[in-house]
Structures are given as C-alpha cells and as structure tokens.
Amino acid sequence: MIISVLLTSWVAAAAEPEPEPQAQAELVWALVLDLQQDRMVFAPDVVASSYRAACDGGAAAACGGGWGGDLAAAAQAFAPACRERDPVACLVSGWASSQRFPGVVDAQSPRLDEAASFFELSCERGIQRACVELGVLASRGWGMDQDMDRSHDLFQAACDAGELAGCRRLGGLYQRSDPPQALKTYSSACEAGFVPACSSVAMMQDLGIAVEVDKEAAIVGYASACEAGFLPACHNQARLSQADQPVQALTLFGKACGMGVTASCMNAGDMLASGAGPVPADPSGALGWYRQACAQGEAHGCAFVGSYLLQFGGEGGELAEAVSMLETACSGGVSQVCAELADLYAEGRGVAKSMPRAVELWTGACEAGVGGACYALVEPMKKGEGLPKDKKGAKAMSARACELGVAQACR
C-alpha cells in the first residue's frame, strides 16, 4: 500500500518540469541520506528535513517524504521517470542495479552494465554524484571496461564541482601513487564536513600512510566518525580498542554488522566464539553473527555455521542446513570446508553417497594445500573408488600429505 502511494506520488511528480539545479542537488542529497549511500545512518528528522528543503525548492519528487531507507521501493517509484531520462531517477536506478547493501557495489551483480548506463546518463545530465558512481565502476572494470584515467577525471571533476564523495574517491586513487596528496585530499574533504573522509584521515594515521603511525589519534578520528553515523569507522574503532574495551568493541561490531560491514559480523562472531576478557564465550551467539556474515557473502561465516551445525546439530534439518552452508563456503573458496564436505559425500551423511563427488572435492582441497584432503585420497586411489585405481599415484599422494604435515602419511 505504501509503495503504491509513493508510485502514484512520483508518477504525478514526473510530469512536473525538471527542478532547478539547487533543488535537484538538494533532492540528490536527501536521497543519499535516506538510502544511506555514504554508509551513514542519520536520524529520521534529519532525513525528513532534507526532503522538505528539496520539496520547498521545487523538487516535486521530494514532497512524498522519502522511502525510509528502502532502495528497492525508491527504484520502483523512480523507474518511470528514469525511462524518460530524468537524471536523478536514473541515479537511483543505478544504485538499485549495482548494490545489495547500501552504498556498496555488489561485484557479482548481473546488472552492473545497466548500472553503468544509468550512471552515464545521469552524469551526462549534470548529476555529479552519478559521475562519482560511474568513476567507481570504471576504476574496477565493473559493468564497463576498466579505465583508471577516466575514473580519475570523473572523481576530479566531481570534487571540483563540490561533490565531496568525489574528493574522497580521488583520495583513494592517490593513496598508492601519491600518499601525501591522498592525505591532503582526504583532509580537505573532512574539513568541508564529509565525515567518511575524516575516517579516511584516521585510517592513514592508523596505518602510517604519509604520516607516522598514531593509533591514539586514529581511534579518536574513528570514534568521531562513528558517532556521526559512518559505520565503517565504528568497525575500525572497535578493531583498535578491542583489547582494552572488549564490551564496547562487541557493541560497535554489532552496530556495523547490521549495516553490511561484513568484517564486523565476523569479528563479533570471533569474540563470542572464544570469549574476550569480560565477554564470555557464547558459541550460540557467535553462530548468529556468523550467519549474518554468511548472508552478506562472507564464505568463512558460512564455513563456521556449517561446521558448528555438523558438530553440534541434529541429523534432520540442521544437518541439511550444515551441508548447504558447507557447499556455499566451499564454492566461496574455503578449501578446508571442501574437505569436510567430501567426507560427507564419502559417508553419505546428509547427502546421497557419491565417491566421485568426494574425490572431486578432496582433489580440489588437496591442490589448495589441505593435507588431510590429500591423505583422504590415498585409499580411494589404491582401491579405485571414485577414480581409476592408481597405486603409484596413491604413494605420491601420501608423500604430498606428509609434506603438508599429516603425520599418519609419513609412516
């Protein structure tokens, strides 16, 4: 019902003349805040105020009050206007085509080429934020040919036009080639009020890039950016303060995890898996954080969930979930898990027994350096189970397992 009302509101607004540049810029800013495109969380009244300013300035699309952070709903509402080549609408369509989590490009999205086209159109029609997004895609070759020179030019032009997200991205390009210039660029954007750039300054202090390592200053910088709503800074604040303030660190990791900072989900899980000072071990709680990491695409999170359920779960639905998680982790490159999965196929536990599939998984894990997987291949090679009998190959495989530290293979 809410979406249908928003759609009606926007279709009516689409017939209005294109807003003046100032109102258009205010609409873009309101959308950035609402849809968390800078990975910042703002209070609802701040977002509402931004939409009111854009509406009062003549941007009819802002008069509906926003989308409550729902990018999919916003994209659906703006789609008709984008088809009419409205630049702000196409900016939103580009975001929706390229993201799973707010402000983060999904490199696996099948629609990155569409996103590049939307951003290109929007950029050509003067939306500097779209030029920044296009530069991000160009820098990585996502949905278009990689072109670092074009990426630089897009970021520079946007920065020069006052789009501070472009300044921060420009600093990111300079970070390897010209660290002092990167620091200068970040600092200028930070001084102009762009909080993510302040976090980047703290990161340079944290890592000692263009300045001496200064962890205390970095913590202060991260904390300030975190308090202002930039959640990746919360992760870094927690990371640096974890040893001295584990309870606070766990809270910060949880906060950042909830907004798609996957490393925070893993760190929260790690803290609860083993305990950290006054934070007691809580394997069940750790499982929840690892599940979130898995849902956000972190294969190691899936690996932990699968292994935990395999060890402590039952033989019914939990075993089926364990197999599914292990399959996901194995496909995501966690080789040790591929060996665990192979054992299940060899035993027929939770899956239909299949020695050929087990051999395939053990072989891949062995090639990745998992000694136990190499050793598991010895007997099947001797007996011809799941692959042709090869006693000579079995001997060589045993030697490989020994090299990788499997004591039984060295006898």
C-alpha positions as a Markdown table, in Angstrom:
| # | Residue | x | y | z |
|---|---|---|---|---|
| 1 | Met | 0.0 | 0.0 | 0.0 |
| 2 | Ile | 2.8 | 2.4 | 0.9 |
| 3 | Ile | 4.7 | 1.7 | -2.3 |
| 4 | Ser | 1.6 | 2.2 | -4.4 |
| 5 | Val | 1.0 | 5.6 | -2.8 |
| 6 | Leu | 4.7 | 6.5 | -3.4 |
| 7 | Leu | 4.4 | 5.4 | -7.0 |
| 8 | Thr | 1.3 | 7.5 | -7.6 |
| 9 | Ser | 3.0 | 10.5 | -6.0 |
| 10 | Trp | 6.1 | 10.1 | -8.2 |
| 11 | Val | 4.3 | 9.5 | -11.5 |
| 12 | Ala | 2.4 | 12.7 | -10.8 |
| 13 | Ala | 5.7 | 14.4 | -10.0 |
| 14 | Ala | 7.4 | 13.1 | -13.1 |
| 15 | Ala | 5.1 | 15.3 | -15.2 |
| 16 | Glu | 6.4 | 18.4 | -13.5 |
| 17 | Pro | 9.2 | 20.5 | -15.0 |
| 18 | Glu | 12.7 | 19.4 | -14.1 |
| 19 | Pro | 13.7 | 21.1 | -10.8 |
| 20 | Glu | 16.2 | 23.9 | -10.7 |
| 21 | Pro | 19.8 | 22.8 | -10.2 |
| 22 | Gln | 19.8 | 23.8 | -6.5 |
| 23 | Ala | 16.6 | 21.8 | -5.8 |
| 24 | Gln | 17.9 | 18.9 | -7.8 |
| 25 | Ala | 21.1 | 18.9 | -5.8 |
| 26 | Glu | 19.0 | 19.0 | -2.6 |
| 27 | Leu | 17.0 | 16.1 | -3.8 |
| 28 | Val | 20.1 | 14.1 | -4.5 |
| 29 | Trp | 21.5 | 14.9 | -1.0 |
| 30 | Ala | 18.2 | 13.8 | 0.6 |
| 31 | Leu | 18.3 | 10.5 | -1.3 |
| 32 | Val | 21.9 | 9.9 | -0.3 |
| 33 | Leu | 20.9 | 10.4 | 3.3 |
| 34 | Asp | 17.7 | 8.3 | 3.1 |
| 35 | Leu | 19.2 | 5.5 | 1.1 |
| 36 | Gln | 22.5 | 5.5 | 3.1 |
| 37 | Gln | 24.7 | 5.8 | 0.1 |
| 38 | Asp | 27.6 | 7.2 | 2.1 |
| 39 | Arg | 27.2 | 4.3 | 4.5 |
| 40 | Met | 26.0 | 6.7 | 7.1 |
| 41 | Val | 22.9 | 6.5 | 9.4 |
| 42 | Phe | 21.0 | 9.7 | 10.0 |
| 43 | Ala | 18.2 | 10.4 | 12.4 |
| 44 | Pro | 14.7 | 10.3 | 10.7 |
| 45 | Asp | 14.2 | 14.0 | 11.4 |
| 46 | Val | 17.4 | 14.9 | 9.6 |
| 47 | Val | 16.3 | 12.9 | 6.5 |
| 48 | Ala | 12.9 | 14.4 | 6.6 |
| 49 | Ser | 14.3 | 17.9 | 6.8 |
| 50 | Ser | 16.5 | 17.3 | 3.8 |
| 51 | Tyr | 13.4 | 16.2 | 1.8 |
| 52 | Arg | 11.5 | 19.2 | 2.9 |
| 53 | Ala | 14.2 | 21.5 | 1.7 |
| 54 | Ala | 14.3 | 19.8 | -1.7 |
| 55 | Cys | 10.5 | 20.0 | -1.9 |
| 56 | Asp | 10.4 | 23.6 | -0.9 |
| 57 | Gly | 13.0 | 24.3 | -3.6 |
| 58 | Gly | 10.8 | 22.8 | -6.3 |
| 59 | Ala | 11.8 | 19.1 | -6.4 |
| 60 | Ala | 8.3 | 17.5 | -6.6 |
| 61 | Ala | 9.7 | 14.0 | -6.1 |
| 62 | Ala | 10.9 | 15.0 | -2.6 |
| 63 | Cys | 7.5 | 16.0 | -1.4 |
| 64 | Gly | 6.4 | 12.5 | -0.6 |
| 65 | Gly | 8.7 | 12.3 | 2.4 |
| 66 | Gly | 11.2 | 9.7 | 1.3 |
| 67 | Trp | 11.5 | 5.9 | 1.2 |
| 68 | Gly | 12.6 | 5.0 | 4.7 |
| 69 | Gly | 15.9 | 3.6 | 3.5 |
| 70 | Asp | 14.2 | 1.2 | 1.1 |
| 71 | Leu | 16.3 | 1.4 | -2.1 |
| 72 | Ala | 14.1 | -1.2 | -3.9 |
| 73 | Ala | 11.0 | 0.8 | -3.2 |
| 74 | Ala | 12.7 | 4.1 | -4.3 |
| 75 | Ala | 13.9 | 2.5 | -7.5 |
| 76 | Gln | 10.5 | 1.2 | -8.3 |
| 77 | Ala | 9.0 | 4.6 | -7.7 |
| 78 | Phe | 11.6 | 6.4 | -9.8 |
| 79 | Ala | 11.7 | 3.8 | -12.7 |
| 80 | Pro | 9.1 | 5.6 | -14.9 |
| 81 | Ala | 11.0 | 8.9 | -14.7 |
| 82 | Cys | 14.3 | 7.2 | -15.5 |
| 83 | Arg | 12.7 | 5.8 | -18.6 |
| 84 | Glu | 12.0 | 9.4 | -19.5 |
| 85 | Arg | 15.7 | 10.1 | -18.9 |
| 86 | Asp | 15.3 | 12.0 | -15.7 |
| 87 | Pro | 18.9 | 12.2 | -14.3 |
| 88 | Val | 18.0 | 11.9 | -10.6 |
| 89 | Ala | 15.7 | 8.9 | -11.2 |
| 90 | Cys | 18.5 | 7.2 | -13.2 |
| 91 | Leu | 20.9 | 7.8 | -10.4 |
| 92 | Val | 18.6 | 5.8 | -8.1 |
| 93 | Ser | 18.1 | 3.1 | -10.7 |
| 94 | Gly | 21.9 | 2.8 | -11.0 |
| 95 | Trp | 22.2 | 2.3 | -7.2 |
| 96 | Ala | 19.5 | -0.3 | -7.3 |
| 97 | Ser | 21.1 | -2.2 | -10.2 |
| 98 | Ser | 24.5 | -2.3 | -8.5 |
| 99 | Gln | 24.0 | -2.8 | -4.8 |
| 100 | Arg | 22.9 | -5.5 | -2.3 |
| 101 | Phe | 23.8 | -3.3 | 0.7 |
| 102 | Pro | 23.6 | 0.5 | 0.9 |
| 103 | Gly | 26.5 | 2.3 | -0.6 |
| 104 | Val | 28.4 | -0.9 | -1.5 |
| 105 | Val | 28.8 | -2.1 | -5.1 |
| 106 | Asp | 28.0 | -5.8 | -5.5 |
| 107 | Ala | 30.7 | -7.1 | -7.8 |
| 108 | Gln | 28.6 | -10.1 | -8.5 |
| 109 | Ser | 25.5 | -8.2 | -9.6 |
| 110 | Pro | 24.3 | -9.3 | -13.1 |
| 111 | Arg | 23.1 | -5.8 | -13.7 |
| 112 | Leu | 26.3 | -3.8 | -13.4 |
| 113 | Asp | 26.2 | -2.9 | -17.1 |
| 114 | Glu | 22.7 | -1.5 | -16.6 |
| 115 | Ala | 24.0 | 0.5 | -13.6 |
| 116 | Ala | 26.9 | 1.9 | -15.7 |
| 117 | Ser | 24.4 | 3.0 | -18.3 |
| 118 | Phe | 22.1 | 4.7 | -15.7 |
| 119 | Phe | 25.1 | 6.5 | -14.1 |
| 120 | Glu | 26.4 | 7.5 | -17.5 |
| 121 | Leu | 23.1 | 9.1 | -18.5 |
| 122 | Ser | 22.7 | 10.8 | -15.1 |
| 123 | Cys | 26.3 | 12.1 | -15.1 |
| 124 | Glu | 26.0 | 13.5 | -18.6 |
| 125 | Arg | 23.0 | 15.4 | -17.4 |
| 126 | Gly | 24.9 | 17.1 | -14.6 |
| 127 | Ile | 24.4 | 14.9 | -11.6 |
| 128 | Gln | 27.9 | 14.9 | -10.0 |
| 129 | Arg | 27.1 | 12.1 | -7.6 |
| 130 | Ala | 26.3 | 9.9 | -10.7 |
| 131 | Cys | 29.8 | 10.8 | -12.1 |
| 132 | Val | 31.3 | 9.5 | -8.8 |
| 133 | Glu | 29.4 | 6.3 | -9.1 |
| 134 | Leu | 30.5 | 5.9 | -12.7 |
| 135 | Gly | 34.1 | 6.5 | -11.7 |
| 136 | Val | 33.8 | 3.7 | -9.1 |
| 137 | Leu | 32.7 | 1.3 | -11.8 |
| 138 | Ala | 35.4 | 2.4 | -14.2 |
| 139 | Ser | 38.1 | 2.0 | -11.6 |
| 140 | Arg | 37.2 | -1.6 | -11.1 |
| 141 | Gly | 36.0 | -2.6 | -14.5 |
| 142 | Trp | 32.5 | -3.4 | -13.2 |
| 143 | Gly | 29.9 | -3.3 | -15.9 |
| 144 | Met | 32.3 | -1.5 | -18.2 |
| 145 | Asp | 35.9 | -1.5 | -19.3 |
| 146 | Gln | 38.4 | -0.6 | -16.6 |
| 147 | Asp | 39.7 | 2.9 | -17.2 |
| 148 | Met | 41.7 | 4.4 | -14.4 |
| 149 | Asp | 42.3 | 7.7 | -16.2 |
| 150 | Arg | 38.6 | 8.2 | -16.8 |
| 151 | Ser | 37.9 | 7.3 | -13.2 |
| 152 | His | 40.4 | 9.9 | -12.0 |
| 153 | Asp | 38.9 | 12.5 | -14.3 |
| 154 | Leu | 35.4 | 11.8 | -13.1 |
| 155 | Phe | 36.4 | 12.0 | -9.5 |
| 156 | Gln | 38.4 | 15.2 | -10.0 |
| 157 | Ala | 35.6 | 16.9 | -11.9 |
| 158 | Ala | 33.0 | 15.9 | -9.3 |
| 159 | Cys | 35.3 | 17.1 | -6.5 |
| 160 | Asp | 36.0 | 20.4 | -8.2 |
| 161 | Ala | 32.2 | 20.8 | -8.5 |
| 162 | Gly | 31.7 | 20.4 | -4.8 |
| 163 | Glu | 30.7 | 16.7 | -4.6 |
| 164 | Leu | 32.7 | 15.7 | -1.6 |
| 165 | Ala | 32.2 | 12.0 | -2.3 |
| 166 | Gly | 34.3 | 12.5 | -5.4 |
| 167 | Cys | 37.0 | 14.1 | -3.3 |
| 168 | Arg | 37.2 | 11.1 | -1.1 |
| 169 | Arg | 37.3 | 8.7 | -4.0 |
| 170 | Leu | 40.0 | 10.8 | -5.6 |
| 171 | Gly | 42.0 | 10.5 | -2.4 |
| 172 | Gly | 41.6 | 6.7 | -2.7 |
| 173 | Leu | 43.2 | 6.8 | -6.1 |
| 174 | Tyr | 46.1 | 8.8 | -4.8 |
| 175 | Gln | 46.6 | 6.6 | -1.8 |
| 176 | Arg | 49.1 | 4.3 | -3.6 |
| 177 | Ser | 50.6 | 6.6 | -6.1 |
| 178 | Asp | 50.9 | 9.8 | -4.1 |
| 179 | Pro | 50.1 | 9.3 | -0.3 |
| 180 | Pro | 50.8 | 12.9 | 0.7 |
| 181 | Gln | 48.3 | 14.1 | -1.9 |
| 182 | Ala | 45.8 | 11.5 | -0.7 |
| 183 | Leu | 46.1 | 12.8 | 2.8 |
| 184 | Lys | 45.7 | 16.4 | 1.6 |
| 185 | Thr | 42.6 | 15.4 | -0.4 |
| 186 | Tyr | 41.0 | 13.5 | 2.4 |
| 187 | Ser | 41.8 | 16.3 | 4.9 |
| 188 | Ser | 40.2 | 18.9 | 2.7 |
| 189 | Ala | 37.0 | 16.9 | 2.3 |
| 190 | Cys | 36.9 | 16.2 | 6.0 |
| 191 | Glu | 37.3 | 19.9 | 6.8 |
| 192 | Ala | 34.5 | 20.6 | 4.4 |
| 193 | Gly | 32.3 | 18.3 | 6.6 |
| 194 | Phe | 32.3 | 15.0 | 4.7 |
| 195 | Val | 32.5 | 12.5 | 7.6 |
| 196 | Pro | 33.7 | 9.5 | 5.5 |
| 197 | Ala | 36.8 | 11.5 | 4.5 |
| 198 | Cys | 37.5 | 12.1 | 8.2 |
| 199 | Ser | 37.5 | 8.3 | 8.7 |
| 200 | Ser | 40.0 | 8.1 | 5.8 |
| 201 | Val | 42.3 | 10.5 | 7.6 |
| 202 | Ala | 42.1 | 8.3 | 10.7 |
| 203 | Met | 42.9 | 5.3 | 8.5 |
| 204 | Met | 46.1 | 6.9 | 7.3 |
| 205 | Gln | 47.1 | 7.6 | 10.9 |
| 206 | Asp | 46.2 | 4.0 | 11.8 |
| 207 | Leu | 48.3 | 2.5 | 9.0 |
| 208 | Gly | 51.1 | 5.1 | 8.9 |
| 209 | Ile | 50.5 | 6.2 | 5.4 |
| 210 | Ala | 52.0 | 9.6 | 4.7 |
| 211 | Val | 52.2 | 10.2 | 8.4 |
| 212 | Glu | 53.7 | 8.4 | 11.4 |
| 213 | Val | 51.6 | 5.6 | 12.9 |
| 214 | Asp | 49.4 | 7.2 | 15.6 |
| 215 | Lys | 46.8 | 4.7 | 16.9 |
| 216 | Glu | 45.5 | 7.0 | 19.6 |
| 217 | Ala | 44.7 | 9.8 | 17.0 |
| 218 | Ala | 43.2 | 7.1 | 14.7 |
| 219 | Ile | 40.9 | 5.9 | 17.5 |
| 220 | Val | 39.8 | 9.5 | 18.1 |
| 221 | Gly | 39.1 | 10.0 | 14.5 |
| 222 | Tyr | 37.3 | 6.7 | 14.0 |
| 223 | Ala | 35.2 | 7.4 | 17.1 |
| 224 | Ser | 34.2 | 10.8 | 15.9 |
| 225 | Ala | 33.2 | 9.5 | 12.5 |
| 226 | Cys | 31.3 | 6.6 | 14.1 |
| 227 | Glu | 29.4 | 8.9 | 16.4 |
| 228 | Ala | 28.5 | 10.9 | 13.4 |
| 229 | Gly | 27.0 | 7.8 | 11.8 |
| 230 | Phe | 29.7 | 6.4 | 9.5 |
| 231 | Leu | 29.5 | 2.7 | 10.4 |
| 232 | Pro | 32.8 | 1.5 | 8.8 |
| 233 | Ala | 34.5 | 3.8 | 11.2 |
| 234 | Cys | 32.7 | 2.0 | 14.1 |
| 235 | His | 34.3 | -1.2 | 12.8 |
| 236 | Asn | 37.8 | 0.3 | 12.9 |
| 237 | Gln | 37.2 | 2.0 | 16.3 |
| 238 | Ala | 36.2 | -1.4 | 17.7 |
| 239 | Arg | 39.2 | -3.1 | 16.0 |
| 240 | Leu | 41.7 | -0.8 | 17.6 |
| 241 | Ser | 40.0 | -0.7 | 21.0 |
| 242 | Gln | 39.1 | -4.4 | 21.2 |
| 243 | Ala | 41.9 | -5.4 | 23.6 |
| 244 | Asp | 41.2 | -2.6 | 26.1 |
| 245 | Gln | 37.5 | -2.2 | 25.7 |
| 246 | Pro | 36.0 | -5.6 | 24.5 |
| 247 | Val | 32.5 | -4.9 | 25.6 |
| 248 | Gln | 32.3 | -1.7 | 23.7 |
| 249 | Ala | 34.1 | -3.3 | 20.8 |
| 250 | Leu | 31.4 | -6.0 | 20.6 |
| 251 | Thr | 28.7 | -3.4 | 20.6 |
| 252 | Leu | 30.4 | -1.5 | 17.8 |
| 253 | Phe | 31.0 | -4.6 | 15.7 |
| 254 | Gly | 27.3 | -5.5 | 16.1 |
| 255 | Lys | 26.2 | -2.0 | 15.1 |
| 256 | Ala | 28.4 | -2.0 | 11.9 |
| 257 | Cys | 27.5 | -5.6 | 11.1 |
| 258 | Gly | 23.8 | -4.6 | 11.0 |
| 259 | Met | 24.6 | -2.2 | 8.2 |
| 260 | Gly | 26.5 | -4.6 | 6.0 |
| 261 | Val | 30.1 | -4.2 | 7.3 |
| 262 | Thr | 30.8 | -7.9 | 7.0 |
| 263 | Ala | 34.1 | -7.9 | 8.7 |
| 264 | Ser | 32.3 | -6.7 | 11.8 |
| 265 | Cys | 30.0 | -9.7 | 11.7 |
| 266 | Met | 33.0 | -12.0 | 11.6 |
| 267 | Asn | 34.8 | -10.1 | 14.4 |
| 268 | Ala | 31.7 | -10.2 | 16.7 |
| 269 | Gly | 31.4 | -13.9 | 16.0 |
| 270 | Asp | 35.1 | -14.5 | 16.7 |
| 271 | Met | 34.8 | -12.6 | 20.1 |
| 272 | Leu | 31.8 | -14.7 | 21.2 |
| 273 | Ala | 33.2 | -18.0 | 19.8 |
| 274 | Ser | 36.2 | -17.9 | 22.2 |
| 275 | Gly | 35.3 | -15.2 | 24.7 |
| 276 | Ala | 37.3 | -12.0 | 25.2 |
| 277 | Gly | 38.0 | -10.9 | 28.8 |
| 278 | Pro | 34.7 | -9.8 | 30.3 |
| 279 | Val | 32.9 | -11.0 | 27.2 |
| 280 | Pro | 32.1 | -14.7 | 27.9 |
| 281 | Ala | 32.3 | -17.4 | 25.3 |
| 282 | Asp | 28.9 | -17.8 | 23.7 |
| 283 | Pro | 29.0 | -20.3 | 20.7 |
| 284 | Ser | 25.3 | -19.9 | 20.1 |
| 285 | Gly | 25.6 | -16.1 | 20.0 |
| 286 | Ala | 28.7 | -16.4 | 17.7 |
| 287 | Leu | 26.6 | -18.5 | 15.4 |
| 288 | Gly | 24.1 | -15.7 | 14.9 |
| 289 | Trp | 26.9 | -13.3 | 13.9 |
| 290 | Tyr | 28.4 | -15.8 | 11.5 |
| 291 | Arg | 25.0 | -16.4 | 9.9 |
| 292 | Gln | 24.8 | -12.6 | 9.2 |
| 293 | Ala | 28.3 | -12.7 | 7.7 |
| 294 | Cys | 27.3 | -15.7 | 5.5 |
| 295 | Ala | 24.1 | -13.8 | 4.4 |
| 296 | Gln | 26.3 | -10.9 | 3.4 |
| 297 | Gly | 28.5 | -13.1 | 1.2 |
| 298 | Glu | 31.4 | -14.0 | 3.6 |
| 299 | Ala | 32.3 | -17.6 | 2.9 |
| 300 | His | 34.1 | -18.1 | 6.2 |
| 301 | Gly | 30.9 | -17.2 | 8.0 |
| 302 | Cys | 29.1 | -19.9 | 6.1 |
| 303 | Ala | 32.0 | -22.3 | 7.0 |
| 304 | Phe | 31.7 | -21.7 | 10.7 |
| 305 | Val | 27.9 | -22.2 | 10.7 |
| 306 | Gly | 28.2 | -25.4 | 8.6 |
| 307 | Ser | 31.0 | -26.8 | 10.8 |
| 308 | Tyr | 29.2 | -25.9 | 14.0 |
| 309 | Leu | 25.9 | -27.5 | 12.9 |
| 310 | Leu | 27.8 | -30.5 | 11.7 |
| 311 | Gln | 29.4 | -31.0 | 15.0 |
| 312 | Phe | 26.6 | -30.0 | 17.4 |
| 313 | Gly | 23.4 | -30.1 | 15.4 |
| 314 | Gly | 21.0 | -32.9 | 14.9 |
| 315 | Glu | 20.6 | -35.2 | 11.9 |
| 316 | Gly | 17.5 | -33.6 | 10.5 |
| 317 | Gly | 17.0 | -30.1 | 9.3 |
| 318 | Glu | 20.2 | -28.9 | 10.9 |
| 319 | Leu | 22.3 | -31.4 | 9.0 |
| 320 | Ala | 20.7 | -30.3 | 5.8 |
| 321 | Glu | 21.5 | -26.7 | 6.7 |
| 322 | Ala | 25.0 | -27.7 | 7.6 |
| 323 | Val | 25.5 | -29.3 | 4.1 |
| 324 | Ser | 24.1 | -26.2 | 2.4 |
| 325 | Met | 26.4 | -23.9 | 4.4 |
| 326 | Leu | 29.4 | -26.1 | 3.7 |
| 327 | Glu | 28.6 | -26.1 | 0.0 |
| 328 | Thr | 28.4 | -22.3 | 0.0 |
| 329 | Ala | 31.7 | -22.0 | 1.8 |
| 330 | Cys | 33.4 | -24.4 | -0.4 |
| 331 | Ser | 32.2 | -22.6 | -3.5 |
| 332 | Gly | 33.4 | -19.4 | -1.9 |
| 333 | Gly | 37.0 | -20.7 | -1.7 |
| 334 | Val | 37.3 | -22.1 | 1.9 |
| 335 | Ser | 39.3 | -25.2 | 0.9 |
| 336 | Gln | 39.3 | -26.8 | 4.4 |
| 337 | Val | 35.5 | -26.9 | 4.2 |
| 338 | Cys | 35.6 | -28.6 | 0.8 |
| 339 | Ala | 37.5 | -31.5 | 2.6 |
| 340 | Glu | 34.7 | -31.7 | 5.3 |
| 341 | Leu | 32.1 | -31.7 | 2.5 |
| 342 | Ala | 34.0 | -34.5 | 0.7 |
| 343 | Asp | 33.8 | -36.6 | 3.9 |
| 344 | Leu | 30.0 | -36.2 | 3.9 |
| 345 | Tyr | 29.8 | -37.4 | 0.3 |
| 346 | Ala | 32.0 | -40.4 | 1.1 |
| 347 | Glu | 29.9 | -41.3 | 4.1 |
| 348 | Gly | 26.5 | -40.4 | 2.5 |
| 349 | Arg | 25.7 | -38.3 | 5.6 |
| 350 | Gly | 23.2 | -35.6 | 4.8 |
| 351 | Val | 23.7 | -36.1 | 1.1 |
| 352 | Ala | 23.5 | -39.0 | -1.4 |
| 353 | Lys | 26.7 | -41.0 | -1.2 |
| 354 | Ser | 28.9 | -40.3 | -4.1 |
| 355 | Met | 32.6 | -41.2 | -4.2 |
| 356 | Pro | 33.2 | -39.4 | -7.5 |
| 357 | Arg | 32.0 | -36.2 | -5.9 |
| 358 | Ala | 34.0 | -36.8 | -2.7 |
| 359 | Val | 37.1 | -37.4 | -4.8 |
| 360 | Glu | 36.5 | -34.2 | -6.8 |
| 361 | Leu | 36.2 | -32.2 | -3.5 |
| 362 | Trp | 39.2 | -33.8 | -1.9 |
| 363 | Thr | 41.3 | -33.2 | -5.0 |
| 364 | Gly | 40.5 | -29.5 | -5.1 |
| 365 | Ala | 41.2 | -29.1 | -1.4 |
| 366 | Cys | 44.5 | -31.1 | -1.8 |
| 367 | Glu | 45.6 | -28.8 | -4.6 |
| 368 | Ala | 44.8 | -25.8 | -2.3 |
| 369 | Gly | 47.2 | -27.3 | 0.3 |
| 370 | Val | 44.8 | -29.1 | 2.7 |
| 371 | Gly | 47.0 | -32.1 | 3.8 |
| 372 | Gly | 44.0 | -34.0 | 5.2 |
| 373 | Ala | 42.3 | -34.0 | 1.8 |
| 374 | Cys | 45.4 | -35.3 | 0.1 |
| 375 | Tyr | 45.6 | -38.1 | 2.7 |
| 376 | Ala | 41.9 | -38.9 | 2.2 |
| 377 | Leu | 42.6 | -39.6 | -1.5 |
| 378 | Val | 45.2 | -42.3 | -0.8 |
| 379 | Glu | 42.8 | -45.2 | -0.1 |
| 380 | Pro | 40.4 | -44.4 | -2.9 |
| 381 | Met | 43.3 | -44.3 | -5.3 |
| 382 | Lys | 44.6 | -47.6 | -4.1 |
| 383 | Lys | 41.1 | -49.2 | -4.4 |
| 384 | Gly | 39.8 | -47.4 | -7.4 |
| 385 | Glu | 36.9 | -45.9 | -5.6 |
| 386 | Gly | 35.5 | -42.8 | -7.4 |
| 387 | Leu | 38.5 | -42.7 | -9.7 |
| 388 | Pro | 40.7 | -45.2 | -11.6 |
| 389 | Lys | 43.0 | -47.4 | -9.4 |
| 390 | Asp | 46.4 | -45.9 | -9.2 |
| 391 | Lys | 48.8 | -47.4 | -6.6 |
| 392 | Lys | 51.7 | -45.3 | -7.7 |
| 393 | Gly | 49.6 | -42.2 | -7.6 |
| 394 | Ala | 48.4 | -43.2 | -4.1 |
| 395 | Lys | 52.0 | -43.4 | -2.9 |
| 396 | Ala | 52.8 | -40.0 | -4.3 |
| 397 | Met | 49.6 | -38.6 | -2.7 |
| 398 | Ser | 50.7 | -40.0 | 0.6 |
| 399 | Ala | 54.0 | -38.2 | 0.2 |
| 400 | Arg | 52.2 | -35.0 | -0.6 |
| 401 | Ala | 50.1 | -35.3 | 2.6 |
| 402 | Cys | 53.3 | -35.9 | 4.6 |
| 403 | Glu | 54.8 | -32.7 | 3.2 |
| 404 | Leu | 51.7 | -30.9 | 4.3 |
| 405 | Gly | 52.0 | -32.1 | 7.9 |
| 406 | Val | 49.8 | -35.2 | 8.1 |
| 407 | Ala | 51.8 | -37.4 | 10.5 |
| 408 | Gln | 50.0 | -40.6 | 9.5 |
| 409 | Ala | 51.1 | -40.2 | 5.9 |
| 410 | Cys | 54.8 | -40.0 | 7.0 |
| 411 | Arg | 54.9 | -43.6 | 8.4 |
